[in-house]
Amino acid sequence: MNLKTYLEQVATEMRKVNWPKRSELISNTIITLVATAVLSLFIFGADRVIGAMLDFIYG
């Protein structure tokens, strides 16, 4: 397969893609950011608790 054929096939497939609406994209981005923040806070909290427990045990 040469480069021209490959690029034509890529262009054909890209026309088939179902792109999200702007509002849907913004909504999904906000959900992702909130979920990332919540998970980060959970991991931070768990790390602090485990660190405090280890300091108590070995301190």
VOVOBA-958135 format. One record per atom (N, C-alpha, C): residue number from 1; residue in three letters; chain; x, y, z. Coordinates in steps of 0.001 Angstrom, whole numbers, plus 500000, padded with zeros to 6 digits. Example, Ala and Ser with C-alpha at 12.3 -4.5 7.8 and 13.67 -1.06 7.14 Angstrom:
<recs>
   n res chain     c1     c2     c3
   1 ALA     A 513190 494310 507800
   1 ALA     A 512300 495500 507800
   1 ALA     A 513200 496700 507800
   2 SER     A 512850 497750 507080
   2 SER     A 513670 498940 507140
   2 SER     A 512900 500030 507870
</recs>
This chain:
<recs>
   n res chain     c1     c2     c3
   1 MET     A 500859 498830 500000
   1 MET     A 500000 500000 500000
   1 MET     A 500909 501237 500000
   2 ASN     A 500637 502137 499097
   2 ASN     A 501455 503352 499062
   2 ASN     A 500828 504449 499914
   3 LEU     A 501543 505535 500056
   3 LEU     A 501127 506620 500937
   3 LEU     A 499822 507261 500478
   4 LYS     A 499667 507441 499177
   4 LYS     A 498450 508083 498652
   4 LYS     A 497217 507251 498987
   5 THR     A 497280 505952 498783
   5 THR     A 496161 505064 499084
   5 THR     A 495844 505092 500569
   6 TYR     A 496884 505066 501380
   6 TYR     A 496699 505095 502833
   6 TYR     A 495983 506373 503260
   7 LEU     A 496424 507521 502765
   7 LEU     A 495807 508792 503142
   7 LEU     A 494370 508889 502650
   8 GLU     A 494078 508337 501488
   8 GLU     A 492699 508310 500992
   8 GLU     A 491813 507470 501904
   9 GLN     A 492329 506337 502337
   9 GLN     A 491565 505472 503233
   9 GLN     A 491359 506137 504598
  10 VAL     A 492363 506839 505077
  10 VAL     A 492226 507558 506333
  10 VAL     A 491142 508624 506207
  11 ALA     A 491164 509372 505120
  11 ALA     A 490156 510418 504905
  11 ALA     A 488762 509814 504834
  12 THR     A 488610 508683 504167
  12 THR     A 487313 508014 504062
  12 THR     A 486819 507589 505446
  13 GLU     A 487698 507014 506257
  13 GLU     A 487312 506575 507593
  13 GLU     A 486985 507762 508502
  14 MET     A 487720 508851 508356
  14 MET     A 487468 510024 509198
  14 MET     A 486093 510628 508917
  15 ARG     A 485596 510491 507701
  15 ARG     A 484247 510978 507390
  15 ARG     A 483174 510133 508060
  16 LYS     A 483505 508904 508434
  16 LYS     A 482549 508003 509070
  16 LYS     A 482467 508211 510584
  17 VAL     A 483438 508947 511135
  17 VAL     A 483507 509127 512586
  17 VAL     A 482316 509944 513073
  18 ASN     A 481731 509503 514176
  18 ASN     A 480620 510221 514795
  18 ASN     A 481207 511150 515859
  19 TRP     A 481460 512411 515485
  19 TRP     A 482080 513364 516378
  19 TRP     A 481056 513858 517384
  20 PRO     A 481466 514048 518656
  20 PRO     A 480518 514516 519672
  20 PRO     A 480156 515988 519459
  21 LYS     A 478974 516344 519923
  21 LYS     A 478558 517744 519899
  21 LYS     A 479392 518516 520912
  22 ARG     A 479478 519825 520757
  22 ARG     A 480287 520646 521656
  22 ARG     A 479831 520505 523107
  23 SER     A 478516 520542 523324
  23 SER     A 478006 520432 524700
  23 SER     A 478343 519073 525302
  24 GLU     A 478263 518026 524510
  24 GLU     A 478600 516683 524985
  24 GLU     A 480095 516593 525324
  25 LEU     A 480912 517201 524492
  25 LEU     A 482358 517197 524736
  25 LEU     A 482693 517941 526022
  26 ILE     A 482078 519102 526224
  26 ILE     A 482325 519881 527438
  26 ILE     A 481850 519104 528670
  27 SER     A 480674 518504 528576
  27 SER     A 480128 517733 529687
  27 SER     A 481048 516567 530051
  28 ASN     A 481493 515835 529064
  28 ASN     A 482377 514694 529323
  28 ASN     A 483729 515145 529874
  29 THR     A 484209 516293 529414
  29 THR     A 485472 516819 529923
  29 THR     A 485339 517195 531399
  30 ILE     A 484232 517843 531759
  30 ILE     A 484005 518218 533149
  30 ILE     A 483907 516982 534032
  31 ILE     A 483182 515975 533568
  31 ILE     A 483059 514725 534327
  31 ILE     A 484435 514095 534542
  32 THR     A 485253 514091 533503
  32 THR     A 486595 513512 533604
  32 THR     A 487459 514287 534593
  33 LEU     A 487397 515620 534540
  33 LEU     A 488193 516436 535458
  33 LEU     A 487750 516244 536910
  34 VAL     A 486445 516189 537132
  34 VAL     A 485931 515988 538495
  34 VAL     A 486327 514607 539010
  35 ALA     A 486166 513587 538187
  35 ALA     A 486534 512233 538602
  35 ALA     A 488028 512146 538896
  36 THR     A 488838 512800 538093
  36 THR     A 490285 512807 538327
  36 THR     A 490620 513502 539637
  37 ALA     A 489962 514628 539909
  37 ALA     A 490204 515360 541155
  37 ALA     A 489792 514527 542365
  38 VAL     A 488631 513879 542298
  38 VAL     A 488149 513053 543415
  38 VAL     A 489106 511891 543665
  39 LEU     A 489517 511222 542603
  39 LEU     A 490439 510098 542750
  39 LEU     A 491784 510563 543305
  40 SER     A 492256 511711 542836
  40 SER     A 493518 512254 543342
  40 SER     A 493421 512574 544828
  41 LEU     A 492325 513182 545237
  41 LEU     A 492137 513492 546654
  41 LEU     A 492059 512224 547503
  42 PHE     A 491392 511204 546983
  42 PHE     A 491313 509929 547697
  42 PHE     A 492706 509325 547876
  43 ILE     A 493482 509295 546799
  43 ILE     A 494828 508722 546880
  43 ILE     A 495695 509548 547825
  44 PHE     A 495579 510880 547751
  44 PHE     A 496328 511749 548660
  44 PHE     A 495946 511453 550106
  45 GLY     A 494656 511355 550383
  45 GLY     A 494182 511074 551739
  45 GLY     A 494644 509721 552231
  46 ALA     A 494541 508715 551376
  46 ALA     A 494979 507373 551758
  46 ALA     A 496475 507365 552053
  47 ASP     A 497252 508088 551254
  47 ASP     A 498693 508173 551470
  47 ASP     A 499000 508841 552804
  48 ARG     A 498282 509898 553120
  48 ARG     A 498501 510594 554393
  48 ARG     A 498140 509695 555581
  49 VAL     A 497022 508980 555471
  49 VAL     A 496601 508091 556561
  49 VAL     A 497606 506958 556748
  50 ILE     A 498003 506343 555669
  50 ILE     A 498972 505241 555759
  50 ILE     A 500301 505759 556295
  51 GLY     A 500724 506945 555840
  51 GLY     A 501963 507534 556344
  51 GLY     A 501890 507802 557835
  52 ALA     A 500749 508328 558292
  52 ALA     A 500573 508607 559722
  52 ALA     A 500590 507305 560522
  53 MET     A 499953 506277 560006
  53 MET     A 499944 504982 560699
  53 MET     A 501355 504410 560791
  54 LEU     A 502108 504512 559724
  54 LEU     A 503490 503991 559741
  54 LEU     A 504360 504812 560675
  55 ASP     A 504163 506128 560700
  55 ASP     A 504910 506958 561658
  55 ASP     A 504576 506564 563090
  56 PHE     A 503322 506282 563360
  56 PHE     A 502897 505862 564695
  56 PHE     A 503536 504529 565070
  57 ILE     A 503518 503591 564102
  57 ILE     A 504061 502257 564367
  57 ILE     A 505574 502293 564536
  58 TYR     A 506277 502964 563613
  58 TYR     A 507728 502945 563621
  58 TYR     A 508349 504169 564271
  59 GLY     A 507499 505176 564583
  59 GLY     A 507966 506468 565034
  59 GLY     A 508706 506474 566291
</recs>
